[in-house]
Amino acid sequence: MATKGSALRAEGNFTLRTTCANCGRSIPTEVGHAHPLDQAVRRETWGLVGHLAGRKTVYATSDGCHETGWRPPDFVRVE
């Protein structure tokens, strides 16, 4: 069965969404630049590396929280 358009993208498929580690807002699981079909030029999701119980952990973070400077516990900048 063929699936069209947004069903393959996060806004049409809730299994492709997660919540921001800081504010709890629903964001796409895709980390990276905005999809070419989107009007927005900013990315919606940032994967930030921090530590949880002594282990490196990736925290899904919304663009708004990233821009205001929120960082996870023991944030590690990865280039």
C-alpha positions as CSV (number, residue, x, y, z in Angstrom):
1,M,0.0,0.0,0.0
2,A,1.5,3.3,-1.0
3,T,1.6,6.2,1.4
4,K,1.6,9.8,0.3
5,G,3.1,13.0,1.3
6,S,3.0,14.1,5.0
7,A,2.2,10.6,6.3
8,L,5.9,9.9,5.8
9,R,6.9,13.1,7.6
10,A,6.6,14.0,11.3
11,E,3.7,16.3,11.0
12,G,1.5,13.6,9.5
13,N,2.9,10.7,11.6
14,F,3.0,10.9,15.4
15,T,5.4,8.0,15.6
16,L,8.0,10.3,14.1
17,R,7.7,12.8,16.9
18,T,9.2,13.2,20.3
19,T,9.1,15.8,23.1
20,C,11.6,18.4,24.0
21,A,13.7,17.4,27.0
22,N,13.2,20.9,28.5
23,C,9.7,22.2,27.7
24,G,7.9,19.0,26.7
25,R,6.7,20.5,23.3
26,S,6.1,18.0,20.5
27,I,8.9,18.1,18.0
28,P,10.0,16.0,15.0
29,T,12.5,13.2,15.6
30,E,14.4,14.3,12.6
31,V,17.5,16.3,13.7
32,G,18.9,18.6,11.0
33,H,17.8,21.3,8.7
34,A,14.2,22.0,7.8
35,H,12.7,19.7,5.1
36,P,12.9,21.3,1.6
37,L,9.1,21.4,1.3
38,D,8.8,23.4,4.5
39,Q,8.6,27.2,4.5
40,A,10.7,27.5,7.6
41,V,14.4,27.9,7.2
42,R,15.3,27.0,10.7
43,R,15.6,23.5,12.1
44,E,13.0,22.4,14.7
45,T,14.9,19.8,16.6
46,W,18.4,19.8,18.1
47,G,20.1,16.8,19.5
48,L,22.2,17.9,22.5
49,V,24.6,15.6,24.2
50,G,24.7,15.6,28.0
51,H,25.2,13.1,30.8
52,L,22.5,11.1,32.7
53,A,23.6,8.7,35.5
54,G,27.3,8.9,34.2
55,R,26.5,8.0,30.6
56,K,26.4,10.2,27.6
57,T,22.8,10.8,26.5
58,V,21.3,12.7,23.5
59,Y,18.6,15.1,24.5
60,A,16.0,16.1,21.9
61,T,15.6,19.8,22.2
62,S,13.2,22.3,20.5
63,D,14.6,25.2,18.6
64,G,13.1,27.6,21.0
65,C,14.8,26.0,24.0
66,H,18.1,25.8,22.1
67,E,18.0,29.4,21.2
68,T,17.3,30.6,24.7
69,G,20.4,28.7,25.9
70,W,19.0,25.7,27.6
71,R,21.5,22.9,27.8
72,P,21.2,19.4,29.4
73,P,23.1,18.4,32.6
74,D,26.9,18.3,32.0
75,F,26.4,19.5,28.4
76,V,29.2,18.2,26.0
77,R,29.7,20.2,22.8
78,V,30.3,17.8,19.9
79,E,31.8,19.2,16.7
